[in-house]
């Protein structure tokens, strides 16, 4: 985050050039700001920020890094650019410093920590002349609502008028419409006998609880606009989410205008969400329930409990009327995220066909035909309940607290939304890899069981020996599972619609592939078993076996059977009847290596494994090898026959994957803008 605008002493400093620092702009624009005003500003920033928020300077005094709250970091960098060392101010302020002689006075200061209920943070420190000075920063509307004075050009407070308030409100609005977070800055002087714990009888916090009396009747210093530019990859990542059927919602503590601006830049809000699509992209132009503030959201989905005073009951029906439209939740609290996770998880809206039809036809919203899958992001301690309640909790690895990380299922090491898309892609890849192996394994088992049973019934001996079946089912399938499970994730996985919770892992298309390939393999084996010895002019296998001779006939069947499995392994890389079964195969060197190793082992077994693997003593001749390989390769064109027949029977399904076009389909994935 970076401070890009400052309204102070009735001057508005907006630095539009990204190559220019706001601090430098202030010092050179319009003669700069009075030193007493800058002193007030820098003291507020240095004192009213957390100890955990620090800047790192190199030996030459140049900024080389930072840590802590990103908003506070932006304020400290503003001080740095103005030529002020915040650490010096902290360490020399009684009641704030924990260094040297002043450390023993640390208890005389009073911190009022930030919370989503208060939307502000303050720090009171002793004045040299007695009493206290309280520095405060927080949400613009909250801070200005508690001010009755404002700092003038000379650094002295003057009475705040309606015109002043209108100018501040308009300035704050202009910042938020540019996508900046707008913070209000204020201070007040308190008498020596003040009770810093006293609660006000007339002023309330944002959640309705009484405010501290010390945080009222303040003097406004100004407004600061902090830009949190979207990472370049975020809009593209969100578009990928929509194509994948993942709906992204923005849940943030920012005010409505900032939230709307950020959501529109990111692609969460689109032109169709506004009443006038070509009009100004502001909250007042949004359609109903597309953007809500936390307070209004809570009032809409919670009802008073008539039996227990003060208790609120969640109204699932009211929630179901809101959530299909809701894109942005501004001025929210962590409890709102928990409410969203709970409500979406419990929603059975998909079962109401009439409502779903109305949403689809009149609002362009398609409801996923199953219970919603909810993924929630969070970084704060208060986000932990929502992360636990969601199906998938994402915690920030850099900015996240340990409690949030412990509550989450996945930790984003780079705090990047695009990593969520990567996680979704890998999740789908794991699911697809399991399906691929099941498709391969069950095809092998169907063909092997039928072959063994038919041989046993007809000739009282299976054409596949026990050791050969062990090779097929244990060694080769273990290698095949590794090969198919090692397929790297591809972007086409995000083009597929999500899988219903109730959908079987083995799909109809997989059954067709398995039964089609098994039919081919069984047919080939049966022809070889009953007629092969005739046209190949060899002894029938059961006769050789009765004479204690390892049969060439059965060796051909075994070799052909294995090669059909090996070439079908290539087919099994695809689940949806893709025409090019080799596409991307060479991007997976492990698959290619395992396939080649298995082929080499099969050749060695047939040629040199006479006793160990119960094959013909001298292996197979070239013509028998050509037959086995030819029939094995036949699995590839046979798959195309299966695809064509399937398309003729089920014409609405295409080969390959299909992109989804509506973003509001499956999973409600919420990203926190804090």
BELVENMO-V514433 format. One record per pair of residues at least 6 apart in sequence whose ideal C-beta (glycine too) atoms are under 6 Angstrom apart, sorted by the first residue. I is the first residue (numbers start at 0). J is the second residue. D is the distance in Angstrom with one decimal. If there is no record, write none. Layout:
{{I & J & D} {I & J & D}}
This chain:
{{0 & 69 & 4.5} {0 & 70 & 6.0} {0 & 73 & 4.3} {0 & 225 & 5.2} {0 & 227 & 4.7} {1 & 73 & 5.6} {1 & 226 & 5.2} {2 & 21 & 5.0} {2 & 73 & 4.8} {2 & 77 & 4.4} {2 & 223 & 5.6} {2 & 225 & 5.3} {3 & 14 & 5.3} {3 & 21 & 5.8} {3 & 224 & 5.7} {3 & 226 & 4.4} {4 & 13 & 4.5} {4 & 174 & 5.5} {4 & 224 & 3.3} {5 & 12 & 4.7} {5 & 223 & 5.2} {6 & 170 & 4.8} {6 & 221 & 4.9} {6 & 222 & 4.3} {7 & 221 & 3.5} {8 & 32 & 5.8} {8 & 36 & 4.9} {8 & 152 & 4.7} {11 & 170 & 5.9} {12 & 25 & 5.1} {12 & 28 & 6.0} {14 & 21 & 4.6} {14 & 24 & 4.3} {20 & 80 & 4.6} {21 & 77 & 6.0} {22 & 77 & 5.7} {22 & 80 & 2.5} {22 & 81 & 4.4} {33 & 154 & 5.4} {35 & 154 & 3.2} {36 & 154 & 4.7} {39 & 220 & 5.9} {41 & 78 & 4.9} {41 & 83 & 4.3} {42 & 88 & 5.8} {43 & 134 & 4.3} {43 & 184 & 5.7} {44 & 74 & 4.5} {44 & 78 & 5.1} {45 & 85 & 3.8} {45 & 88 & 3.7} {45 & 89 & 5.3} {46 & 92 & 5.8} {46 & 95 & 5.2} {46 & 122 & 5.3} {46 & 134 & 5.2} {47 & 122 & 4.5} {47 & 134 & 4.2} {47 & 136 & 5.5} {48 & 71 & 4.3} {51 & 67 & 4.6} {52 & 67 & 3.0} {52 & 68 & 5.1} {52 & 71 & 4.0} {52 & 72 & 5.9} {53 & 66 & 5.9} {53 & 67 & 6.0} {54 & 65 & 5.0} {54 & 75 & 5.4} {55 & 63 & 5.4} {55 & 64 & 4.1} {57 & 63 & 4.8} {65 & 72 & 4.6} {73 & 225 & 4.9} {75 & 85 & 5.3} {78 & 85 & 4.9} {89 & 95 & 5.8} {90 & 96 & 4.8} {90 & 98 & 4.6} {92 & 124 & 5.6} {93 & 101 & 5.6} {93 & 104 & 4.8} {93 & 125 & 5.2} {94 & 104 & 5.7} {94 & 107 & 4.4} {94 & 108 & 3.0} {94 & 124 & 3.8} {94 & 125 & 4.8} {95 & 108 & 5.3} {95 & 124 & 5.1} {97 & 105 & 5.3} {107 & 125 & 5.1} {108 & 124 & 4.8} {109 & 123 & 4.3} {109 & 195 & 4.7} {110 & 122 & 5.2} {111 & 121 & 4.1} {113 & 120 & 3.9} {115 & 332 & 4.0} {116 & 204 & 5.4} {116 & 206 & 4.0} {117 & 204 & 4.9} {118 & 137 & 5.3} {118 & 138 & 4.1} {118 & 141 & 4.9} {118 & 205 & 5.1} {119 & 137 & 2.7} {119 & 141 & 5.5} {121 & 133 & 5.4} {121 & 135 & 4.2} {121 & 214 & 5.6} {122 & 134 & 5.5} {123 & 131 & 4.6} {123 & 133 & 4.2} {123 & 195 & 6.0} {125 & 131 & 5.9} {126 & 132 & 5.3} {129 & 191 & 4.6} {130 & 189 & 5.5} {130 & 190 & 5.1} {130 & 191 & 4.6} {131 & 189 & 4.3} {132 & 188 & 5.4} {133 & 187 & 5.2} {133 & 213 & 5.6} {134 & 186 & 5.1} {135 & 185 & 4.8} {136 & 182 & 5.5} {136 & 184 & 5.3} {139 & 171 & 4.5} {139 & 181 & 4.5} {139 & 183 & 4.4} {142 & 183 & 2.9} {142 & 185 & 5.1} {143 & 167 & 5.7} {143 & 183 & 5.5} {145 & 215 & 5.2} {145 & 217 & 5.3} {146 & 159 & 5.9} {146 & 185 & 5.5} {146 & 217 & 4.8} {146 & 219 & 4.1} {147 & 159 & 5.9} {147 & 216 & 5.6} {148 & 156 & 4.1} {148 & 159 & 5.7} {148 & 218 & 4.1} {149 & 159 & 4.5} {149 & 163 & 5.6} {149 & 219 & 4.4} {150 & 156 & 5.9} {150 & 220 & 5.2} {151 & 157 & 4.8} {156 & 218 & 4.6} {170 & 222 & 5.9} {171 & 181 & 4.5} {171 & 222 & 5.6} {174 & 181 & 4.5} {174 & 224 & 3.7} {175 & 181 & 5.5} {175 & 254 & 5.7} {175 & 256 & 3.5} {175 & 257 & 4.1} {176 & 256 & 5.4} {176 & 260 & 5.9} {178 & 260 & 3.9} {178 & 261 & 5.5} {179 & 224 & 3.7} {179 & 225 & 5.9} {179 & 226 & 5.0} {180 & 225 & 4.6} {180 & 253 & 5.7} {180 & 257 & 5.6} {181 & 222 & 5.7} {181 & 224 & 5.5} {182 & 223 & 5.1} {183 & 222 & 5.9} {184 & 220 & 4.2} {184 & 221 & 5.5} {185 & 217 & 4.2} {185 & 219 & 5.0} {185 & 220 & 5.8} {186 & 218 & 5.8} {187 & 217 & 4.2} {187 & 218 & 6.0} {189 & 213 & 5.9} {195 & 213 & 5.4} {197 & 212 & 4.3} {198 & 209 & 4.0} {199 & 209 & 5.6} {199 & 210 & 4.8} {199 & 212 & 4.7} {199 & 215 & 5.6} {202 & 210 & 4.4} {202 & 215 & 5.0} {203 & 210 & 5.9} {204 & 210 & 5.2} {229 & 264 & 5.6} {229 & 265 & 5.7} {232 & 417 & 4.5} {233 & 265 & 5.5} {233 & 416 & 5.2} {234 & 265 & 5.6} {234 & 266 & 4.8} {236 & 416 & 5.6} {236 & 417 & 4.1} {236 & 420 & 4.6} {237 & 247 & 5.3} {237 & 265 & 5.6} {237 & 266 & 4.6} {238 & 266 & 5.8} {239 & 420 & 5.2} {239 & 493 & 5.2} {240 & 247 & 5.3} {241 & 662 & 3.3} {242 & 493 & 6.0} {242 & 494 & 5.9} {242 & 658 & 5.3} {243 & 493 & 4.0} {244 & 496 & 5.1} {244 & 497 & 4.5} {244 & 659 & 4.8} {244 & 664 & 3.9} {244 & 665 & 4.0} {245 & 666 & 4.8} {245 & 668 & 5.2} {246 & 662 & 5.4} {246 & 663 & 4.8} {246 & 667 & 5.4} {247 & 267 & 5.4} {247 & 668 & 5.5} {248 & 669 & 4.8} {249 & 262 & 4.7} {249 & 267 & 5.2} {249 & 327 & 4.8} {249 & 672 & 5.6} {250 & 328 & 4.7} {250 & 331 & 5.3} {250 & 336 & 5.5} {250 & 669 & 5.0} {250 & 671 & 5.3} {251 & 258 & 5.1} {251 & 672 & 2.8} {252 & 673 & 5.0} {253 & 329 & 6.0} {253 & 672 & 5.6} {255 & 282 & 4.1} {255 & 329 & 4.4} {256 & 282 & 5.9} {258 & 327 & 5.0} {258 & 329 & 4.0} {259 & 282 & 5.0} {262 & 268 & 4.3} {262 & 327 & 4.8} {263 & 280 & 4.9} {267 & 326 & 5.7} {268 & 326 & 5.6} {270 & 276 & 4.2} {272 & 286 & 6.0} {272 & 289 & 4.9} {273 & 284 & 4.8} {273 & 285 & 5.9} {274 & 284 & 5.4} {274 & 286 & 5.9} {275 & 284 & 5.8} {278 & 284 & 5.1} {282 & 290 & 5.5} {288 & 321 & 5.1} {288 & 324 & 4.0} {288 & 325 & 5.8} {289 & 324 & 5.6} {289 & 326 & 5.1} {290 & 327 & 4.2} {291 & 328 & 5.8} {292 & 329 & 5.3} {292 & 330 & 4.6} {293 & 330 & 4.9} {293 & 331 & 4.0} {293 & 332 & 5.5} {293 & 335 & 4.8} {299 & 317 & 5.7} {300 & 314 & 5.5} {300 & 317 & 5.2} {300 & 318 & 4.6} {301 & 311 & 4.0} {302 & 312 & 5.3} {302 & 314 & 5.2} {304 & 310 & 4.0} {304 & 312 & 5.1} {318 & 342 & 4.1} {319 & 346 & 5.6} {319 & 348 & 4.7} {323 & 358 & 5.6} {323 & 364 & 5.1} {333 & 381 & 3.7} {333 & 382 & 5.3} {336 & 385 & 3.8} {337 & 384 & 5.0} {337 & 385 & 4.3} {337 & 388 & 5.8} {340 & 373 & 5.2} {340 & 375 & 5.4} {340 & 385 & 5.1} {340 & 388 & 4.2} {340 & 389 & 4.4} {341 & 388 & 5.7} {343 & 371 & 4.6} {343 & 373 & 4.8} {343 & 667 & 4.9} {344 & 373 & 5.5} {346 & 371 & 5.9} {348 & 366 & 5.9} {349 & 366 & 5.1} {349 & 368 & 5.2} {355 & 366 & 4.8} {358 & 364 & 4.3} {359 & 365 & 5.4} {364 & 663 & 4.9} {365 & 661 & 4.8} {365 & 664 & 5.5} {367 & 664 & 5.0} {367 & 665 & 4.1} {369 & 499 & 4.3} {369 & 500 & 5.0} {370 & 500 & 5.9} {371 & 667 & 5.2} {372 & 390 & 5.1} {372 & 666 & 4.2} {373 & 389 & 4.6} {373 & 390 & 5.1} {373 & 667 & 5.3} {374 & 389 & 6.0} {374 & 391 & 4.0} {374 & 668 & 4.3} {375 & 385 & 5.2} {375 & 386 & 5.7} {375 & 389 & 3.8} {375 & 392 & 5.7} {375 & 669 & 5.1} {376 & 393 & 4.4} {376 & 670 & 5.0} {376 & 671 & 5.2} {377 & 386 & 5.1} {377 & 403 & 5.4} {377 & 671 & 5.6} {378 & 395 & 4.0} {378 & 398 & 4.8} {378 & 399 & 4.1} {378 & 403 & 5.7} {380 & 400 & 4.9} {380 & 402 & 4.5} {382 & 403 & 5.4} {383 & 402 & 5.2} {383 & 403 & 5.6} {383 & 406 & 3.9} {386 & 392 & 3.2} {386 & 406 & 4.3} {386 & 407 & 4.9} {387 & 406 & 5.0} {391 & 408 & 5.3} {392 & 407 & 4.0} {392 & 408 & 4.9} {393 & 409 & 5.2} {393 & 411 & 5.7} {394 & 403 & 4.5} {394 & 404 & 4.5} {394 & 407 & 3.5} {394 & 410 & 5.1} {395 & 411 & 5.8} {395 & 414 & 4.5} {396 & 410 & 4.7} {396 & 411 & 5.5} {396 & 412 & 4.1} {397 & 414 & 4.6} {398 & 414 & 5.6} {404 & 410 & 5.5} {409 & 422 & 5.8} {411 & 418 & 4.7} {416 & 670 & 6.0} {424 & 488 & 4.5} {424 & 492 & 5.5} {424 & 493 & 5.8} {425 & 488 & 5.4} {427 & 492 & 4.4} {428 & 488 & 3.8} {428 & 492 & 5.9} {432 & 483 & 5.9} {432 & 484 & 4.6} {432 & 486 & 5.8} {434 & 574 & 5.6} {435 & 483 & 4.4} {435 & 571 & 5.3} {436 & 480 & 4.9} {436 & 483 & 4.8} {438 & 509 & 5.0} {438 & 512 & 5.9} {438 & 513 & 5.8} {438 & 571 & 4.9} {439 & 479 & 5.6} {439 & 568 & 5.8} {439 & 571 & 4.0} {440 & 476 & 5.8} {441 & 513 & 5.3} {442 & 513 & 4.7} {442 & 516 & 4.9} {442 & 517 & 5.3} {443 & 564 & 5.5} {445 & 517 & 4.1} {446 & 517 & 4.9} {446 & 520 & 4.1} {446 & 521 & 5.5} {449 & 521 & 5.1} {450 & 463 & 6.0} {450 & 524 & 5.0} {451 & 461 & 4.3} {451 & 463 & 5.8} {454 & 461 & 4.4} {454 & 462 & 4.5} {455 & 461 & 5.3} {458 & 541 & 3.9} {460 & 541 & 5.8} {460 & 544 & 5.6} {462 & 528 & 5.7} {462 & 540 & 6.0} {462 & 553 & 4.8} {462 & 556 & 4.7} {463 & 557 & 5.9} {464 & 613 & 4.0} {466 & 612 & 5.5} {466 & 613 & 5.6} {467 & 557 & 5.1} {475 & 597 & 5.8} {478 & 593 & 5.1} {478 & 597 & 5.5} {479 & 568 & 5.5} {482 & 590 & 4.5} {482 & 593 & 4.0} {485 & 589 & 4.3} {485 & 590 & 6.0} {486 & 587 & 5.6} {487 & 587 & 6.0} {491 & 656 & 5.2} {494 & 656 & 4.8} {494 & 658 & 4.4} {495 & 656 & 5.0} {496 & 659 & 5.1} {497 & 665 & 3.7} {511 & 645 & 5.4} {515 & 641 & 3.9} {516 & 567 & 5.3} {519 & 637 & 4.8} {520 & 563 & 5.0} {523 & 630 & 5.3} {524 & 556 & 5.9} {527 & 556 & 5.1} {532 & 539 & 4.6} {532 & 552 & 4.9} {537 & 551 & 5.2} {537 & 552 & 5.4} {540 & 550 & 4.0} {540 & 552 & 3.6} {540 & 553 & 4.1} {543 & 550 & 3.8} {544 & 550 & 5.7} {549 & 613 & 5.7} {549 & 614 & 5.9} {549 & 615 & 5.3} {549 & 616 & 5.8} {551 & 615 & 4.5} {554 & 614 & 4.5} {554 & 615 & 4.2} {555 & 623 & 5.4} {558 & 605 & 5.1} {558 & 627 & 4.3} {559 & 627 & 4.4} {559 & 630 & 4.9} {561 & 601 & 5.2} {562 & 627 & 5.3} {562 & 628 & 5.9} {562 & 631 & 2.8} {563 & 631 & 4.9} {563 & 634 & 5.2} {566 & 631 & 4.9} {566 & 632 & 5.7} {566 & 634 & 4.3} {566 & 635 & 5.7} {567 & 634 & 4.5} {569 & 580 & 5.5} {570 & 580 & 5.5} {570 & 638 & 4.6} {573 & 580 & 5.8} {576 & 642 & 4.1} {576 & 654 & 4.2} {577 & 654 & 5.8} {577 & 655 & 5.2} {578 & 654 & 5.7} {604 & 612 & 4.9} {605 & 614 & 5.6} {605 & 618 & 5.6} {605 & 619 & 5.9} {606 & 618 & 3.7} {608 & 614 & 5.6} {609 & 616 & 4.5} {642 & 654 & 5.8}}
